[in-house]
Amino acid sequence: MRVAVLGAGAWGTAIAGVLGARLETVLWARDAAQARTLAQTRRNDRYLPGIEIPPAVTVTGDLAEATSGISLALVATPVAGLREILRKLKPPLVWLCKGFEQGSGALPHQIAAEVLGEKARFGALSGPSFAEEVARGMPCALTLASHDAAFAREAAAIVHGGRMRVYYSADLVGVEIGGAVKNVMAIAAGISDGLGLGLNARAALITRGLAEIIRLGAALGAAPETLMGLAGAGDLILTATGDLSRNRRVGVELARGKALGDILKDLGHVAEGVRSAKEVFNLSKKRNVEMPVTEAVNAVLEGRLKPAAAVELLLSRDPKREG
């Protein structure tokens, strides 16, 4: 069976290596020069330093070559590049990106429905998964979701294997909301850690952040159990506490007084929470969903509040029934 991983960032490179152990796998890099370097050196030093790309993985900069004769395409571009690449592909396919499209506020499945049609076979692969750990062969568990339950089952069976366990779900909205909004909450947790507020405060932020995710998910038709699972609570816990989390690192550096532009420049990777915060905030207002943590993070990112002031604002809210 032949599969293509489209996008040679950290996550794309990592999952190509895992799949290459048992499937005929092609890794496509948009930049032809990058593709040649990866093919020659068998390393992706920019996005995944210290990791060897297995010899079984073919690397190419030719999209037609990469997608020829495949059973499944796994799109590993950021959300910002999803619409463009979907126009060049045919289903079946799964995307690995998490977040909202800037400007339109669309989730990946909404972009796919616009480009490919509502009945196309597509889905999302999400869950707690740092690329570096996956690339090193460490265990992880993910969820593959599609509105087409049969496709979710079939695609999960292709991706599942080795030390990567893959569950399947028909709750595509829930899986995408969990994956997108947890990045915003990870920035909040990073701010708390950067201010030295302690483990109690971090636990409170994660818990209240999960409550916001579940409320927004409910407004959009997601199942609560999805958001309490791998793609919701699992991914939130990892991203809000793990030292490999880019979004958490953004929050830590903001709390230390570093400018957002400088943080993103030094990061060298996409931090989807920065792009998604405004879209999540706008969606919460549109759907009349109370999301104070999201609102505070968005205000910090836009420069309207200092991190310490945002925390004080959250602490000064009136007492209320938990829920």
Stockholm file with secondary structure:
# STOCKHOLM 1.0

chainA/1-323         MRVAVLGAGAWGTAIAGVLGARLETVLWARDAAQARTLAQTRRNDRYLPGIEIPPAVTVTGDLAEATSGISLALVATPVAGLREILRKLKPPLVWLCKGFEQGSGALPHQIAAEVLGEKARFGALSGPSFAEEVARGMPCALTLASHDAAFAREAAAIVHGGRMRVYYSADLVGVEIGGAVKNVMAIAAGISDGLGLGLNARAALITRGLAEIIRLGAALGAAPETLMGLAGAGDLILTATGDLSRNRRVGVELARGKALGDILKDLGHVAEGVRSAKEVFNLSKKRNVEMPVTEAVNAVLEGRLKPAAAVELLLSRDPKREG
#=GR chainA/1-323 SS CEEEEECCSHHHHHHHHHHTTTSEEEEECSSHHHHHHHHHHCEETTTEEEEECCTTEEEESCHHHHHTTCSEEEECSCGGGHHHHHTTCCSSEEECCCSCCTTTCCCHHHHHHHHHCTTSCEEEEESSCCHHHHHTTCCEEEEEECSSHHHHHHHHHHHCBTTEEEEEESCHHHHHHHHHHHHHHHHHHHHHHHTTCCHHHHHHHHHHHHHHHHHHHHHTTCCHHHHTSIIIIIHHHHHHHCTTCHHHHHHHHHHTTCCHHHHHHHHCSCCHHHHHHHHHHHHHHHTTCCCHHHHHHHHHHTTSSCHHHHHHHHHTSCCCCCC
#=GC SS_cons         CEEEEECCSHHHHHHHHHHTTTSEEEEECSSHHHHHHHHHHCEETTTEEEEECCTTEEEESCHHHHHTTCSEEEECSCGGGHHHHHTTCCSSEEECCCSCCTTTCCCHHHHHHHHHCTTSCEEEEESSCCHHHHHTTCCEEEEEECSSHHHHHHHHHHHCBTTEEEEEESCHHHHHHHHHHHHHHHHHHHHHHHTTCCHHHHHHHHHHHHHHHHHHHHHTTCCHHHHTSIIIIIHHHHHHHCTTCHHHHHHHHHHTTCCHHHHHHHHCSCCHHHHHHHHHHHHHHHTTCCCHHHHHHHHHHTTSSCHHHHHHHHHTSCCCCCC
//
